[in-house]
Amino acid sequence: MSAATPAKPTEPWRQRLIRSLLYGRNVDRAAKARARVGLAMLAFASVYALIGGRLVMFAIGADAHGARRAAAQEVVATARPDIVDRNGAILATDVKAASLFGEPRRIIDKDEAIELLTATVPDLDEAEVRERLRTRKGFVWLKREVTAKQQQAIHKLGIPGIGFLRENKRVYPTGNEVAHLIGLVNIDNQGIAGMEKWLDNQGLADLHRAGFATDRLQKPIELSIDLRVEHALRDELLKAKEKYHTKAASGIVSNVKTGEIVAMVSLPDFDPNNPKEAHDPDRINRLTTGVYEMGSTFKAFTLAMALDSGKINLNTSWDARGNLHYGKFTIHDSHPLGRFINTKEVFTFSSNIGAARIALGQGVEAHKAFLAKMGQLTRLRTELPESAAPLIPRRWGELNTVTIAFGQGMSVAPLQAVMGINALVNGGYLIPPTFMKRSESEAAAMAKRVIKTETSDKMRFLMRLNAEIGTAKTADVKGYYVGGKTGTSEKVINGRYAKKRVLNSFTAIMPCDDPKYQILIMLDEPQAIPETKGFITSGWNTVPTGGKVIERIAPLLGVEPRFDLPPSERLILAASRTTQ
């Protein structure tokens, strides 16, 4: 007989109903409990992981933002290409400099931070720093380009939310030497004047924004400037400015066959490493942004116009027995000869009367057309963004032709006049000036013939003759066969010409039998000194200054001296197809 199976204890119907509603029928409560515990653990782990992740992001977030800011800053104030002279000497380059920034949202005690920073860096403006750190911005500049010593001192403070970004800072090793040509950049390393601005206009700014303007991708920009010649020219102009007590002094050295500007100086200048100096209105580039009446230098254009027309020759006579009366105006010569003079004498004695009669003989329209052909009536465009349009008469009549013939009544940029004079002596080709290196073949491709070759020969002859017997004698440096033309222009003060306030110019070429370079010297308001015997005209100051410049730069330019050369009548005119 088998043992009886014990019966399961009966569960009250109320408990069975509750269990059925909560868990359903035939469910393993132990398994269900384990699953719920696991789910709770997973939920808690997820919450803690999220909190931990956010803490990590907060910890490294500032550095990530800083990295992005640094990358962005490298685009805005990125590296610029070096600028070098024609021989590779560095004129402008970049160095790395630290800049101080703040993150106002991360700074715990702003008052303490401001106090510590201003105590460590005395030139920080407390009110300005306070204003910037009081904002809710994520990033503010506090000081651009701090020194290494200041950076180290601020690091030691250990202020959260204060940091540094390394930026590119433009420096100019030559200082004032090429200031007006190079120009300068702003605090973000963007060009705002001179060749620096030209670089940005050529697409550098676009490369910055795209992030492609890096150190490794940029080649140096080679200019036509020769730093050695630039230094010599500036040094002599500084001496002349002091000696003759001038208001300003300027000069250009140009290659007549290529149009390259080998040197350009305008005093007073400035140090581009100290941008505040550039804001002085007296420190403009007088050679490109200033326009002036060039005085008797313009007689070279007048004579070239008439000689090129074939209507006159070098021996044509002109009545200079007395003053030339035109309406209520009287034209007179500084050194009246009281006789008929030939074309050569008009040039060497710098006769206003002779130049006026020559221009009148050509006519107003012919005069205007010739000066337009020589590039004197429109704004000259070069790589330099700074340029000025010439001032020409609104209504050009015979009186205008009379005065412009000897350099009054019309103003041009000196570099513009240099371009025209180059064409008169280089065989007759007008070549746009440039501050970039250019070969003779490249120049020939863009050259435009404006006068006949024989006319150019005659102009070279006249230039040399003026150094042999005329107003340019004191610039005749032996061995270099120099020629030139002087100009003394009375300045217009309160609507009238002031006899004692003049702008003097001297343009020289060397060597005259085969010109390579033109040198322009300008002195603004030179004063009479005992050495000049009370005179202030060009022959007493700009000409001797030009001679000293030529003496120094000719060897640097590779112009070899030649002695015992025949006079211009034989050496230059003999090679011309006509002697008239």
PEVEN-V406731 format. One record per pair of residues at least 4 apart in sequence whose ideal C-beta (glycine too) atoms are under 8 Angstrom apart, sorted by sequence separation. I is the first residue (numbers start at 0). GAP is how many residues later the second one is. If there is no record, write none. Layout:
# PEVEN-V406731
I&GAP  I&GAP
This chain:
# PEVEN-V406731
10&4  11&4  12&4  13&4  14&4  15&4  16&4  17&4  18&4  19&4  22&4  27&4  28&4  29&4  30&4  31&4  32&4  33&4  34&4  35&4  36&4  37&4  38&4  39&4  40&4  41&4  42&4  43&4  44&4  45&4  46&4  47&4  48&4  49&4  50&4  51&4  52&4  53&4  54&4  55&4  56&4  59&4  60&4  61&4  62&4  63&4  64&4  65&4  66&4  67&4  68&4  69&4  70&4  71&4  72&4  73&4  83&4  84&4  102&4  108&4  109&4  110&4  111&4  112&4  113&4  114&4  115&4  116&4  117&4  123&4  124&4  125&4  126&4  127&4  128&4  129&4  130&4  145&4  146&4  147&4  148&4  149&4  150&4  151&4  152&4  173&4  174&4  177&4  178&4  184&4  185&4  190&4  191&4  192&4  193&4  194&4  195&4  196&4  197&4  199&4  200&4  202&4  203&4  204&4  205&4  212&4  213&4  224&4  225&4  226&4  227&4  228&4  229&4  230&4  231&4  232&4  233&4  234&4  235&4  236&4  237&4  238&4  239&4  240&4  254&4  264&4  269&4  274&4  284&4  285&4  293&4  297&4  298&4  299&4  300&4  301&4  302&4  303&4  304&4  311&4  324&4  325&4  331&4  332&4  336&4  340&4  341&4  342&4  343&4  344&4  350&4  351&4  352&4  353&4  354&4  355&4  356&4  357&4  361&4  362&4  363&4  364&4  365&4  366&4  367&4  368&4  369&4  371&4  391&4  392&4  395&4  396&4  397&4  398&4  399&4  400&4  403&4  411&4  412&4  413&4  414&4  415&4  416&4  417&4  418&4  419&4  420&4  421&4  423&4  433&4  437&4  438&4  439&4  440&4  441&4  442&4  450&4  451&4  452&4  453&4  454&4  455&4  456&4  457&4  458&4  459&4  460&4  461&4  462&4  463&4  464&4  465&4  468&4  471&4  491&4  492&4  510&4  527&4  531&4  534&4  535&4  536&4  537&4  538&4  539&4  540&4  541&4  542&4  543&4  544&4  545&4  546&4  547&4  548&4  549&4  551&4  552&4  554&4  565&4  566&4  567&4  568&4  569&4  570&4  571&4  10&5  19&5  26&5  73&5  83&5  101&5  123&5  134&5  145&5  153&5  156&5  178&5  184&5  190&5  191&5  198&5  199&5  206&5  207&5  211&5  212&5  224&5  240&5  253&5  254&5  277&5  283&5  284&5  305&5  306&5  324&5  325&5  340&5  345&5  348&5  361&5  370&5  371&5  374&5  381&5  394&5  395&5  402&5  403&5  411&5  422&5  425&5  437&5  450&5  464&5  465&5  466&5  467&5  476&5  491&5  492&5  509&5  510&5  527&5  534&5  535&5  537&5  553&5  565&5  567&5  568&5  573&5  22&6  83&6  84&6  103&6  106&6  117&6  184&6  185&6  190&6  206&6  239&6  253&6  254&6  270&6  271&6  276&6  283&6  285&6  305&6  306&6  323&6  324&6  344&6  370&6  371&6  380&6  402&6  403&6  422&6  465&6  466&6  475&6  490&6  491&6  508&6  509&6  527&6  564&6  572&6  82&7  83&7  116&7  132&7  171&7  183&7  184&7  190&7  240&7  253&7  254&7  269&7  306&7  322&7  323&7  379&7  392&7  402&7  422&7  474&7  489&7  490&7  509&7  527&7  532&7  553&7  81&8  82&8  117&8  131&8  145&8  153&8  182&8  183&8  190&8  240&8  252&8  253&8  269&8  322&8  323&8  336&8  340&8  345&8  358&8  361&8  378&8  421&8  422&8  466&8  467&8  489&8  492&8  508&8  527&8  531&8  22&9  82&9  131&9  132&9  182&9  183&9  190&9  203&9  239&9  251&9  252&9  322&9  344&9  345&9  367&9  378&9  399&9  421&9  462&9  466&9  474&9  489&9  508&9  509&9  526&9  531&9  81&10  82&10  131&10  153&10  171&10  182&10  183&10  189&10  190&10  252&10  269&10  340&10  378&10  399&10  419&10  471&10  490&10  507&10  508&10  525&10  81&11  101&11  117&11  182&11  184&11  237&11  251&11  252&11  342&11  377&11  378&11  418&11  421&11  471&11  489&11  490&11  506&11  507&11  79&12  81&12  113&12  116&12  171&12  181&12  182&12  183&12  236&12  250&12  251&12  267&12  336&12  345&12  377&12  418&12  430&12  471&12  489&12  490&12  506&12  507&12  128&13  150&13  180&13  181&13  182&13  190&13  236&13  250&13  269&13  319&13  322&13  340&13  376&13  418&13  471&13  488&13  506&13  507&13  79&14  169&14  179&14  180&14  181&14  182&14  236&14  250&14  267&14  268&14  321&14  334&14  336&14  375&14  418&14  431&14  470&14  471&14  487&14  488&14  505&14  506&14  78&15  113&15  169&15  178&15  182&15  189&15  235&15  249&15  267&15  334&15  342&15  376&15  417&15  428&15  430&15  466&15  470&15  487&15  488&15  504&15  505&15  525&15  113&16  248&16  249&16  319&16  321&16  332&16  333&16  392&16  430&16  466&16  487&16  488&16  504&16  505&16  525&16  249&17  319&17  320&17  332&17  392&17  429&17  430&17  463&17  465&17  466&17  486&17  487&17  504&17  123&18  145&18  189&18  232&18  247&18  248&18  265&18  319&18  320&18  332&18  333&18  391&18  414&18  428&18  429&18  463&18  464&18  465&18  485&18  486&18  503&18  522&18  113&19  123&19  169&19  247&19  265&19  319&19  320&19  332&19  390&19  428&19  429&19  463&19  465&19  485&19  486&19  502&19  503&19  522&19  109&20  112&20  122&20  141&20  168&20  232&20  247&20  265&20  319&20  331&20  332&20  389&20  390&20  428&20  429&20  462&20  465&20  485&20  486&20  502&20  521&20  99&21  167&21  265&21  318&21  319&21  330&21  331&21  389&21  390&21  427&21  428&21  461&21  462&21  484&21  502&21  520&21  120&22  144&22  166&22  198&22  317&22  330&22  389&22  427&22  462&22  483&22  484&22  502&22  503&22  522&22  109&23  143&23  263&23  316&23  317&23  389&23  427&23  459&23  483&23  501&23  109&24  144&24  228&24  316&24  317&24  427&24  483&24  500&24  501&24  520&24  116&25  120&25  316&25  317&25  330&25  387&25  427&25  482&25  483&25  520&25  106&26  169&26  194&26  240&26  315&26  319&26  386&26  389&26  426&26  481&26  482&26  314&27  315&27  422&27  423&27  427&27  481&27  482&27  518&27  103&28  194&28  236&28  313&28  314&28  317&28  323&28  367&28  422&28  427&28  481&28  520&28  103&29  120&29  237&29  313&29  314&29  323&29  426&29  480&29  481&29  482&29  101&30  103&30  119&30  232&30  236&30  312&30  313&30  322&30  325&30  425&30  479&30  480&30  481&30  518&30  101&31  103&31  104&31  223&31  231&31  233&31  311&31  319&31  423&31  424&31  474&31  479&31  480&31  518&31  68&32  103&32  104&32  120&32  232&32  323&32  363&32  423&32  480&32  503&32  505&32  103&33  104&33  119&33  120&33  228&33  229&33  233&33  317&33  319&33  323&33  363&33  367&33  370&33  379&33  381&33  422&33  474&33  503&33  504&33  103&34  119&34  223&34  228&34  229&34  247&34  318&34  319&34  363&34  366&34  375&34  424&34  471&34  490&34  501&34  503&34  518&34  102&35  229&35  233&35  251&35  317&35  379&35  423&35  424&35  501&35  102&36  103&36  223&36  224&36  225&36  249&36  306&36  317&36  363&36  375&36  379&36  471&36  499&36  505&36  101&37  102&37  116&37  119&37  223&37  224&37  225&37  249&37  305&37  363&37  366&37  503&37  504&37  505&37  64&38  100&38  101&38  223&38  224&38  247&38  318&38  359&38  362&38  366&38  424&38  503&38  507&38  100&39  224&39  317&39  379&39  505&39  100&40  101&40  116&40  302&40  317&40  375&40  505&40  509&40  516&40  61&41  99&41  100&41  115&41  359&41  374&41  375&41  466&41  515&41  98&42  99&42  116&42  144&42  180&42  358&42  359&42  507&42  516&42  99&43  115&43  143&43  302&43  358&43  515&43  61&44  98&44  99&44  180&44  302&44  374&44  375&44  509&44  98&45  116&45  358&45  359&45  374&45  466&45  98&46  99&46  112&46  311&46  355&46  358&46  373&46  462&46  97&47  98&47  111&47  177&47  298&47  299&47  355&47  357&47  96&48  97&48  112&48  298&48  463&48  487&48  510&48  96&49  112&49  177&49  311&49  355&49  373&49  459&49  462&49  463&49  487&49  509&49  97&50  99&50  176&50  310&50  354&50  355&50  381&50  487&50  99&51  298&51  310&51  354&51  380&51  381&51  382&51  383&51  460&51  485&51  486&51  510&51  106&52  107&52  177&52  302&52  305&52  381&52  382&52  459&52  485&52  512&52  97&53  106&53  107&53  173&53  176&53  301&53  305&53  308&53  379&53  381&53  382&53  459&53  485&53  99&54  105&54  106&54  176&54  295&54  304&54  351&54  105&55  106&55  302&55  305&55  374&55  459&55  104&56  295&56  298&56  301&56  305&56  373&56  485&56  511&56  103&57  176&57  301&57  304&57  308&57  372&57  485&57  102&58  175&58  512&58  101&59  102&59  295&59  483&59  512&59  101&60  102&60  511&60  100&61  101&61  304&61  99&62  100&62  304&62  307&62  483&62  512&62  99&63  100&63  99&64  100&64  98&65  301&65  304&65  473&65  481&65  97&66  98&66  303&66  97&67  98&67  470&67  471&67  97&68  98&68  470&68  474&68  481&68  96&69  97&69  300&69  473&69  474&69  68&70  95&70  96&70  300&70  328&70  472&70  473&70  476&70  479&70  95&71  96&71  330&71  471&71  474&71  475&71  95&72  96&72  325&72  326&72  330&72  470&72  474&72  64&73  94&73  95&73  300&73  325&73  328&73  473&73  476&73  64&74  93&74  94&74  476&74  479&74  93&75  300&75  330&75  474&75  93&76  94&76  325&76  373&76  92&77  93&77  372&77  476&77  91&78  92&78  323&78  91&79  479&79  91&80  92&80  180&80  406&80  90&81  407&81  479&81  480&81  90&82  406&82  407&82  478&82  479&82  89&83  90&83  180&83  477&83  478&83  179&84  424&84  478&84  480&84  88&85  179&85  192&85  477&85  482&85  90&86  177&86  179&86  420&86  90&87  424&87  79&88  183&88  420&88  78&89  179&89  182&89  185&89  407&89  417&89  425&89  76&90  77&90  79&90  91&90  178&90  181&90  416&90  424&90  480&90  76&91  90&91  178&91  183&91  413&91  72&92  178&92  287&92  84&93  175&93  178&93  424&93  72&94  73&94  175&94  183&94  287&94  69&95  93&95  175&95  68&96  69&96  174&96  287&96  421&96  65&97  174&97  288&97  290&97  420&97  174&98  287&98  288&98  289&98  290&98  61&99  65&99  82&99  171&99  178&99  284&99  287&99  288&99  290&99  467&99  171&100  287&100  290&100  417&100  467&100  171&101  284&101  170&102  417&102  301&103  416&103  464&103  91&104  301&104  463&104  464&104  79&105  179&105  297&106  298&106  413&106  179&107  297&107  298&107  460&107  297&108  298&108  413&108  459&108  460&108  463&108  79&109  297&109  76&110  295&110  296&110  76&111  77&111  79&111  294&111  295&111  460&111  75&112  76&112  82&112  294&112  297&112  459&112  460&112  75&113  76&113  82&113  293&113  294&113  75&114  292&114  347&114  292&115  346&115  456&115  457&115  460&115  79&116  82&116  292&116  456&116  292&117  293&117  347&117  80&118  292&118  293&118  343&118  346&118  347&118  456&118  457&118  79&119  291&119  297&119  300&119  346&119  456&119  290&120  291&120  293&120  296&120  303&120  349&120  456&120  93&121  290&121  299&121  343&121  347&121  348&121  349&121  290&122  291&122  347&122  348&122  453&122  80&123  289&123  293&123  300&123  346&123  347&123  453&123  79&124  288&124  289&124  296&124  299&124  452&124  453&124  287&125  286&126  287&126  286&127  287&127  285&128  286&128  77&130  75&132  87&132  90&132  74&133  77&133  79&133  74&134  78&134  87&134  90&134  74&135  77&135  78&135  349&135  74&136  77&136  78&136  83&136  85&136  90&136  349&136  73&137  80&137  82&137  83&137  84&137  85&137  74&138  79&138  80&138  81&138  82&138  83&138  84&138  85&138  88&138  346&138  78&139  80&139  81&139  83&139  85&139  86&139  70&140  80&140  82&140  84&140  85&140  86&140  84&141  86&141  84&142  307&143  307&144  313&144  84&145  303&147  307&147  313&147  306&148  313&148  263&151  303&151  306&151  306&152  260&154  333&154  303&155  302&156  299&159  302&159  258&160  251&162  299&162  251&163  258&163  299&163  249&164  253&164  251&166  255&166  253&168  255&169  256&169  255&170  263&171  258&172  260&172  257&173  258&173  259&173  260&173  256&174  258&174  259&174  260&174  258&175  259&175  85&176  257&176  259&176  259&177  259&178  253&179  258&179  91&180  257&180  257&181  257&182  256&183  200&184  257&184  258&184  197&185  257&185  299&185  197&186  256&186  298&186  197&187  194&188  196&188  296&188  194&189  295&189  296&189  297&189  193&190  295&190  296&190  193&191  295&191  192&192  193&192  294&192  295&192  192&193  293&193  294&193  295&193  294&194  293&195  292&196  291&197  292&199  180&203  333&203  299&207  294&208  296&208  294&209  223&210  224&210  292&210  294&210  296&210  223&211  291&211  293&211  222&212  223&212  222&213  223&213  221&214  222&214  223&214  220&215  221&215  291&230  286&235  285&236  285&238  194&240  295&242  294&243  255&253  180&254  261&255  256&258  255&259  256&259  255&260  254&261  255&261  254&262  255&262  253&263  252&264  253&264  252&265  253&265  314&265  251&266  252&266  253&266  313&266  251&267  312&267  250&268  251&268  250&269  250&270  249&271  250&271  248&272  249&272  248&273  248&274  249&274  247&275  248&275  247&276  245&277  246&277  247&277  245&278  246&278  243&279  245&279  245&280  239&281  244&281  245&281  240&282  243&282  244&282  239&283  243&283  236&284  244&284  243&285  242&286  243&288  262&290  261&295  252&296  243&297  250&298  252&300  239&301  239&302  252&304  239&305  236&308  235&309  238&309  235&312  235&313  232&316  235&316  231&317  234&317  231&320  232&320  231&321  228&324  231&324  228&327  227&328  228&328  225&330  225&331  85&351
